[in-house]
Amino acid sequence: MASEQKKQMEELAMQVMQLSRDDLLIHLRFFDLALANLKLEQRQMPQSPETDQLPFMMTNGAALFYDPTGVLKAYMADPRLVARTLLHVLLHCVFFHGFQYEKLEPEAWDLAADIAVENVIQDMQLPGVALEEDQDRARKFRVLKEDCGALTAEKIYRYFRLNPPTPAEREEWRKLCRRDSHELWKPAEELLITQEQWKKISERVKADLKSFTKGKAGAETIEKNLEEATRDHYDYADILRRFTVTGEDMAVNDDEFDYIYYTYGLNVYGNIPLVEPLEYKELHKVKEFVIAIDTSASCRGSVVRAFLNKTYSILKGTENFFHKINVHIIQCDQEVQSDTKITCDDDFETFMKYGKLKGFGATDFRPVFSYVEQLREQGEFENLKGLIYFTDGYGIYPEKNPGYDVIFAFLEEDEHRMPVPPWALKVILEEEGL
C-alpha cells in the first residue's frame, strides 16, 4: 500500500513539473532549447533547516533533479512556487553560474548567483511566477543596485567580496532569494562538455531575446546577465604568448641530443663522449614588449598594482623569459609620466617594491604610442613584439596601426566605452584573477 501511494505521489509530482515547464514555455518561448536540455529526474533531498519546502530542486547542468515530496508541498502552498523554482534553476544554467563554482568563494558566489537570478525573474513580471514577498525583494534589489550597478552575479560577487554582508544580512538575503540547492555545482570532468552545450544554448537565447522580448519587461536585465555569461574569458598567461618571439637561448637541447652515442663514448674511451649536447635551443619566449599603464584618476592604484603583480608572476619563470629582456613599463594619463626599463628579474622586483604610480589626470592613449615610436627610431628595440595597455578605456585612440600587436585590457565590459580600433585586440580581464 505504501509503495502504491509513493508511486502515485511520484506521478503527481511529475505532472506538476511538466505543467510548470509548459507554463514557462508559453510565456518564455526563447527558453525552449534550454528547458529541453534539462532532463527531469526525481531525487530525494534533505529538508532545509529554514523550511520543510526548500530546497526541492537542484541541477548539475545535465539534469534537473526534484524531490517529489518537496514539489507537492510547494505546489499545495502556492502553485506558482514550483514554476518559480524551475525558472530559477534554469537561469542558473543559462548564466553559467554552476560552472564557475570551484574558481570562487562558494558562500559569496551562492548568494550572488541567487540574488542575480531572482532579480531577473522579478523584472520579467510574469504572473505565473510572481510571489507575495516580491515587494520585499524589490526594495532590497533597488538598494543593492545603487551600490553595485547592474545586478549580475559577477558584479554582486565582487561587491560582496569588498563589502561583506553581516551574518544577519546574509541570512535575510538567503531567505528572500534561495530556492534551489547548489550541492551539485562542482562539475566533474566528464560533464565539461555540458558547459559548451550551455554556452551554445545561451547564445541562442541571447539571439532570440530581441524578437521575443521586444518592449517587454525584464528584457534588459536578462541581456545584462547573458552578456556577462557569454562573453569570452581570457587567461592572461595566454595573452602574453602573443608577445613571444623565436630566438636562441642558452639551454641543453634535449631534442637534438643522442644519449646512445654519448654514453657509448664514455664507456669505451673513459671520459670522452662522442657527442656533445647543443648549447643553444630555439625557444618561444618573451624578449621585448611594452606594458602601458593608464594612471588616470579612474584607475585605482590597488588594481594597477595587482595587474603588474600578475604580469610579474607570469613572466618571472625562466620558461617565459629570455635571459636578456627589454621590457618597458610606461605610466601615462594624458601624457607620459614615467618609463621604467626592465632587463631582469631584479629590475622587476625593485620596481614593484619602490615604484610609485604617477599621473591621475585625464586619459589619452596617443602619447604612449608616440613615445614608443621614438624609442624604436632611437634603436631601443630590435624586434618589438607588442604593447599591452591596461586602462578603463575612456581615452583617445591613435588613428593608425603602429606596426606591432596591441592589446587593450579592461577590467569589465562597458557599452558606453568607445570601440577599440580594428587593429587592436580588446580583452576583459577578471579582477578576481588579478
C-alpha positions as CSV (number, residue, x, y, z in Angstrom):
1,M,0.0,0.0,0.0
2,A,2.8,2.4,0.9
3,S,4.6,1.6,-2.4
4,E,1.5,2.3,-4.3
5,Q,0.9,5.6,-2.5
6,K,4.6,6.5,-3.2
7,K,4.1,5.7,-6.9
8,Q,1.0,7.9,-7.1
9,M,2.8,10.7,-5.4
10,E,5.8,10.5,-7.8
11,E,3.4,10.5,-10.8
12,L,1.6,13.5,-9.5
13,A,4.8,15.4,-8.9
14,M,5.9,14.6,-12.4
15,Q,2.7,16.1,-13.8
16,V,3.2,19.2,-11.7
17,M,6.7,19.6,-13.0
18,Q,5.6,19.1,-16.6
19,L,2.8,21.6,-16.1
20,S,5.1,24.2,-14.7
21,R,7.6,23.7,-17.6
22,D,4.8,24.0,-20.2
23,D,3.6,27.2,-18.5
24,L,7.1,28.7,-18.7
25,L,7.3,27.8,-22.4
26,I,4.1,29.6,-23.2
27,H,5.5,32.9,-21.8
28,L,9.2,32.4,-22.5
29,R,9.5,30.7,-25.9
30,F,13.1,31.7,-26.2
31,F,13.9,29.2,-23.4
32,D,12.6,26.2,-25.4
33,L,16.0,24.7,-26.1
34,A,17.2,25.4,-22.6
35,L,14.2,23.7,-21.0
36,A,14.6,20.8,-23.4
37,N,18.2,20.3,-22.5
38,L,17.4,19.8,-18.8
39,K,16.2,16.2,-18.2
40,L,13.8,15.9,-15.3
41,E,14.8,13.3,-12.8
42,Q,13.4,12.5,-9.3
43,R,15.7,12.5,-6.4
44,Q,15.2,12.5,-2.6
45,M,16.8,15.6,-1.0
46,P,17.4,16.5,2.7
47,Q,15.0,19.1,4.0
48,S,16.3,22.6,4.6
49,P,16.6,23.8,8.2
50,E,14.8,27.1,7.2
51,T,11.6,25.4,5.9
52,D,10.3,22.0,5.1
53,Q,9.7,23.1,1.4
54,L,13.2,24.0,0.4
55,P,15.3,23.0,-1.4
56,F,13.4,20.6,-3.6
57,M,15.3,21.2,-6.9
58,M,19.0,21.1,-7.9
59,T,21.0,20.7,-11.2
60,N,24.4,19.6,-12.3
61,G,23.9,21.2,-15.7
62,A,22.9,18.0,-17.4
63,A,19.7,17.1,-15.5
64,L,17.2,18.9,-13.2
65,F,16.6,16.8,-10.0
66,Y,13.5,17.4,-8.0
67,D,12.1,15.9,-4.8
68,P,8.5,14.7,-5.4
69,T,7.5,15.4,-1.8
70,G,9.0,18.9,-1.9
71,V,7.4,19.6,-5.2
72,L,3.9,18.6,-3.9
73,K,4.3,20.5,-0.6
74,A,5.4,23.6,-2.5
75,Y,2.5,23.3,-5.0
76,M,0.0,23.0,-2.2
77,A,1.3,26.1,-0.5
78,D,1.4,28.1,-3.8
79,P,1.2,26.6,-7.3
80,R,3.5,29.4,-8.6
81,L,6.3,28.4,-6.3
82,V,7.2,25.3,-8.5
83,A,7.4,27.3,-11.7
84,R,9.4,30.0,-10.0
85,T,11.9,27.5,-8.7
86,L,12.1,25.8,-12.1
87,L,12.8,29.1,-13.8
88,H,15.4,29.9,-11.0
89,V,17.3,26.7,-11.7
90,L,17.1,27.2,-15.5
91,L,18.6,30.7,-15.3
92,H,21.5,29.4,-13.2
93,C,22.3,27.2,-16.2
94,V,21.8,29.8,-18.8
95,F,24.0,32.3,-16.9
96,F,26.7,29.6,-16.3
97,H,26.6,30.0,-12.5
98,G,27.3,26.4,-11.7
99,F,30.4,26.2,-13.9
100,Q,32.4,28.9,-12.1
101,Y,31.8,27.4,-8.6
102,E,35.2,25.9,-8.0
103,K,37.1,29.1,-9.0
104,L,35.3,31.4,-6.5
105,E,34.5,31.7,-2.8
106,P,31.5,29.3,-2.6
107,E,29.4,31.1,0.0
108,A,29.6,34.5,-1.6
109,W,29.0,33.1,-5.1
110,D,26.0,31.1,-3.9
111,L,24.4,34.3,-2.6
112,A,25.3,36.4,-5.6
113,A,24.0,33.9,-8.1
114,D,20.7,33.5,-6.3
115,I,20.2,37.3,-6.0
116,A,21.0,37.9,-9.7
117,V,18.6,35.2,-10.8
118,E,15.7,36.4,-8.5
119,N,16.2,39.9,-9.7
120,V,15.9,38.8,-13.4
121,I,12.7,36.8,-12.6
122,Q,11.2,39.7,-10.8
123,D,12.0,42.1,-13.6
124,M,10.2,39.7,-16.1
125,Q,6.9,40.4,-14.2
126,L,5.4,37.0,-15.2
127,P,2.1,36.4,-13.4
128,G,2.7,32.7,-13.3
129,V,5.8,33.1,-11.1
130,A,5.0,36.2,-9.0
131,L,5.0,35.7,-5.2
132,E,3.7,37.7,-2.3
133,E,7.1,38.6,-0.9
134,D,8.3,40.0,-4.2
135,Q,7.8,43.6,-2.9
136,D,10.3,42.9,-0.1
137,R,12.8,41.6,-2.6
138,A,12.2,44.6,-4.9
139,R,13.2,47.1,-2.1
140,K,16.4,45.2,-1.4
141,F,17.3,45.0,-5.1
142,R,16.9,48.7,-5.5
143,V,19.3,49.4,-2.7
144,L,21.8,46.9,-3.9
145,K,21.6,48.2,-7.5
146,E,22.6,51.7,-6.3
147,D,25.8,50.3,-4.8
148,C,27.0,47.8,-7.5
149,G,25.1,48.8,-10.7
150,A,23.6,46.1,-12.9
151,L,22.7,43.1,-10.8
152,T,24.7,40.3,-12.5
153,A,26.1,37.5,-10.3
154,E,29.7,38.6,-11.2
155,K,29.1,42.2,-10.1
156,I,27.3,41.3,-6.9
157,Y,30.0,38.8,-6.1
158,R,32.7,41.5,-6.5
159,Y,30.7,43.9,-4.3
160,F,30.2,41.3,-1.6
161,R,33.9,40.5,-1.6
162,L,34.7,44.1,-1.0
163,N,31.7,44.8,1.3
164,P,30.9,41.5,3.1
165,P,27.3,41.4,4.4
166,T,26.8,40.8,8.1
167,P,25.5,37.4,9.2
168,A,22.1,38.9,9.6
169,E,22.1,40.5,6.2
170,R,23.3,37.3,4.6
171,E,20.5,35.3,6.3
172,E,18.0,37.8,5.1
173,W,19.2,37.5,1.5
174,R,19.1,33.8,1.7
175,K,15.5,33.7,2.9
176,L,14.5,36.1,0.1
177,C,16.4,34.6,-2.8
178,R,17.4,31.0,-2.1
179,R,15.3,28.4,-4.0
180,D,17.5,25.5,-5.0
181,S,20.4,23.5,-3.7
182,H,23.8,24.2,-5.2
183,E,25.2,20.9,-3.9
184,L,26.0,19.7,-7.5
185,W,27.7,22.9,-8.6
186,K,31.0,21.0,-8.8
187,P,31.1,19.7,-12.4
188,A,33.1,16.6,-12.9
189,E,35.5,16.2,-15.9
190,E,33.0,14.1,-17.8
191,L,30.5,17.0,-17.6
192,L,32.7,19.6,-19.1
193,I,31.1,19.2,-22.5
194,T,27.9,20.3,-20.8
195,Q,29.3,23.8,-20.3
196,E,30.0,24.1,-24.1
197,Q,26.4,23.0,-24.7
198,W,25.0,25.6,-22.3
199,K,27.2,28.3,-24.0
200,K,25.5,27.4,-27.3
201,I,22.1,27.5,-25.7
202,S,22.8,30.8,-24.0
203,E,24.0,32.3,-27.3
204,R,20.7,31.1,-28.9
205,V,18.7,32.7,-26.0
206,K,20.6,35.9,-26.5
207,A,19.8,36.0,-30.2
208,D,16.1,35.1,-29.7
209,L,15.6,37.7,-27.0
210,K,15.5,40.5,-29.5
211,S,12.5,39.1,-31.3
212,F,10.6,37.6,-28.4
213,T,11.0,40.2,-25.7
214,K,11.0,43.5,-27.7
215,G,9.4,46.0,-25.4
216,K,8.7,43.5,-22.7
217,A,9.6,43.9,-19.0
218,G,12.8,42.3,-17.9
219,A,14.4,42.0,-21.3
220,E,17.3,44.4,-20.4
221,T,18.0,42.6,-17.2
222,I,18.3,39.2,-18.9
223,E,20.5,40.7,-21.6
224,K,22.9,42.1,-19.0
225,N,23.3,38.7,-17.3
226,L,23.7,36.9,-20.7
227,E,26.3,39.4,-21.8
228,E,28.3,38.6,-18.6
229,A,27.8,34.9,-19.1
230,T,28.6,34.5,-22.8
231,R,31.4,37.0,-23.1
232,D,34.8,35.4,-23.7
233,H,37.0,35.0,-20.6
234,Y,40.7,35.3,-21.1
235,D,43.7,33.7,-19.4
236,Y,46.3,36.5,-19.0
237,A,49.1,34.0,-19.4
238,D,47.7,33.0,-22.8
239,I,47.5,36.7,-23.8
240,L,51.2,37.1,-23.1
241,R,52.0,34.3,-25.6
242,R,51.2,36.8,-28.3
243,F,54.3,38.6,-27.3
244,T,56.7,35.7,-27.6
245,V,59.4,35.7,-30.3
246,T,61.5,32.9,-31.6
247,G,65.2,33.1,-30.6
248,E,68.2,31.2,-29.3
249,D,68.6,30.8,-25.6
250,M,71.3,29.1,-23.5
251,A,69.8,25.7,-22.7
252,V,70.5,22.0,-23.3
253,N,68.7,20.9,-26.5
254,D,67.4,17.5,-25.5
255,D,65.5,17.1,-28.7
256,E,68.7,17.0,-30.8
257,F,70.9,15.1,-28.3
258,D,71.6,11.4,-28.8
259,Y,72.3,9.7,-25.4
260,I,73.3,6.4,-27.0
261,Y,76.4,7.9,-28.7
262,Y,77.2,10.0,-25.6
263,T,77.2,7.1,-23.2
264,Y,79.0,4.8,-25.7
265,G,81.9,7.2,-25.9
266,L,82.1,7.4,-22.1
267,N,82.2,3.6,-21.7
268,V,84.8,3.0,-24.5
269,Y,87.1,6.0,-24.2
270,G,86.6,6.8,-20.5
271,N,85.7,10.5,-20.1
272,I,85.4,11.3,-23.8
273,P,81.8,11.5,-25.1
274,L,81.3,11.1,-28.9
275,V,78.6,13.7,-29.0
276,E,78.3,17.0,-27.0
277,P,74.9,18.4,-26.3
278,L,74.0,21.5,-28.3
279,E,74.2,24.5,-26.0
280,Y,71.6,26.6,-27.9
281,K,68.0,25.8,-28.3
282,E,65.3,27.7,-30.3
283,L,62.6,28.7,-28.0
284,H,59.5,30.9,-27.9
285,K,60.0,33.3,-25.1
286,V,59.2,36.9,-24.1
287,K,62.0,39.3,-25.2
288,E,60.8,42.8,-26.0
289,F,57.4,44.4,-25.2
290,V,55.8,47.3,-23.6
291,I,53.3,47.5,-20.7
292,A,51.4,50.7,-20.7
293,I,49.5,51.6,-17.5
294,D,46.7,54.1,-17.6
295,T,47.2,56.2,-14.4
296,S,44.2,58.4,-14.9
297,A,42.0,59.2,-11.9
298,S,39.5,56.4,-12.7
299,C,42.2,53.6,-12.5
300,R,42.6,52.6,-8.8
301,G,46.1,52.1,-7.6
302,S,45.4,48.8,-6.0
303,V,44.1,47.3,-9.2
304,V,47.0,48.6,-11.2
305,R,49.5,47.1,-8.8
306,A,47.5,43.8,-8.9
307,F,47.8,43.9,-12.7
308,L,51.6,44.4,-12.5
309,N,52.0,41.7,-9.9
310,K,50.1,39.3,-12.0
311,T,52.2,40.2,-15.0
312,Y,55.4,39.7,-12.9
313,S,54.3,36.4,-11.5
314,I,53.7,35.0,-15.1
315,L,56.8,36.4,-16.6
316,K,59.4,35.7,-13.9
317,G,59.5,32.0,-14.7
318,T,62.5,31.0,-16.9
319,E,60.2,29.2,-19.3
320,N,58.8,32.6,-20.3
321,F,61.8,35.0,-20.2
322,F,64.9,35.1,-22.2
323,H,68.0,35.7,-20.0
324,K,68.3,39.1,-21.6
325,I,65.0,41.0,-21.9
326,N,63.9,44.5,-22.8
327,V,60.5,45.4,-21.2
328,H,59.3,49.0,-20.7
329,I,56.6,49.8,-18.1
330,I,55.2,53.2,-19.2
331,Q,52.8,55.2,-17.0
332,C,50.6,57.7,-18.8
333,D,47.4,59.7,-18.3
334,Q,47.1,62.5,-20.9
335,E,50.9,62.4,-21.2
336,V,53.8,60.0,-20.5
337,Q,54.6,60.2,-16.8
338,S,57.4,57.7,-16.5
339,D,59.2,54.9,-18.3
340,T,60.8,52.0,-16.3
341,K,63.1,49.7,-18.3
342,I,63.2,46.1,-17.1
343,T,66.1,43.9,-18.1
344,C,66.0,41.1,-15.5
345,D,64.0,39.8,-12.5
346,D,65.8,42.1,-10.1
347,D,64.6,45.2,-12.0
348,F,61.0,43.9,-11.7
349,E,61.5,43.3,-8.0
350,T,62.8,46.8,-7.5
351,F,60.0,48.4,-9.5
352,M,57.3,46.5,-7.6
353,K,58.9,47.4,-4.3
354,Y,59.8,51.0,-4.8
355,G,57.9,52.2,-7.9
356,K,55.1,54.7,-7.5
357,L,52.1,55.4,-9.7
358,K,52.2,58.9,-11.3
359,G,49.6,60.9,-13.1
360,F,45.9,60.6,-12.2
361,G,44.8,63.2,-14.8
362,A,42.7,62.7,-17.9
363,T,43.3,59.9,-20.4
364,D,44.9,60.0,-23.9
365,F,46.4,56.8,-25.4
366,R,48.3,58.6,-28.2
367,P,51.3,59.9,-26.2
368,V,52.3,56.3,-25.3
369,F,52.4,55.2,-29.0
370,S,54.3,58.4,-30.0
371,Y,56.8,57.8,-27.2
372,V,57.3,54.1,-28.2
373,E,57.8,55.1,-31.8
374,Q,60.6,57.5,-30.7
375,L,62.2,54.6,-28.8
376,R,62.1,52.5,-31.9
377,E,63.7,55.2,-34.0
378,Q,66.4,55.6,-31.4
379,G,67.2,51.8,-31.7
380,E,65.9,50.9,-28.2
381,F,64.0,47.9,-29.6
382,E,65.4,45.3,-32.0
383,N,62.1,43.5,-32.6
384,L,59.3,44.9,-30.5
385,K,56.6,42.3,-30.5
386,G,53.8,44.3,-28.9
387,L,52.2,46.5,-26.3
388,I,49.6,45.8,-23.6
389,Y,47.6,48.9,-22.5
390,F,45.8,48.4,-19.1
391,T,43.1,51.0,-18.9
392,D,39.5,51.9,-18.2
393,G,39.1,52.6,-21.9
394,Y,38.0,56.3,-21.7
395,G,40.6,57.9,-23.8
396,I,41.6,58.9,-27.3
397,Y,42.9,56.1,-29.5
398,P,45.5,56.5,-32.2
399,E,44.2,56.5,-35.8
400,K,46.9,54.4,-37.4
401,N,48.2,50.8,-36.7
402,P,51.6,51.2,-35.0
403,G,53.0,48.2,-36.8
404,Y,53.1,45.8,-33.8
405,D,50.5,43.8,-31.8
406,V,48.4,45.9,-29.4
407,I,46.1,44.7,-26.7
408,F,43.8,47.0,-24.7
409,A,43.0,45.2,-21.4
410,F,39.9,46.3,-19.4
411,L,38.5,45.0,-16.1
412,E,34.9,45.0,-17.2
413,E,32.7,45.4,-20.2
414,D,31.2,48.9,-20.7
415,E,28.8,49.6,-23.5
416,H,29.4,53.4,-23.2
417,R,33.1,53.0,-23.9
418,M,34.5,53.9,-27.4
419,P,35.1,50.9,-29.5
420,V,38.7,49.6,-29.7
421,P,40.4,50.3,-33.1
422,P,40.2,47.3,-35.6
423,W,43.9,46.9,-35.5
424,A,44.0,46.2,-31.7
425,L,42.6,43.3,-29.6
426,K,40.3,44.0,-26.7
427,V,40.3,41.7,-23.7
428,I,38.3,41.7,-20.5
429,L,40.4,40.6,-17.5
430,E,38.8,39.2,-14.3
431,E,39.5,41.3,-11.3
432,E,39.5,38.2,-9.1
433,G,42.1,36.6,-11.4
434,L,44.4,39.6,-10.9
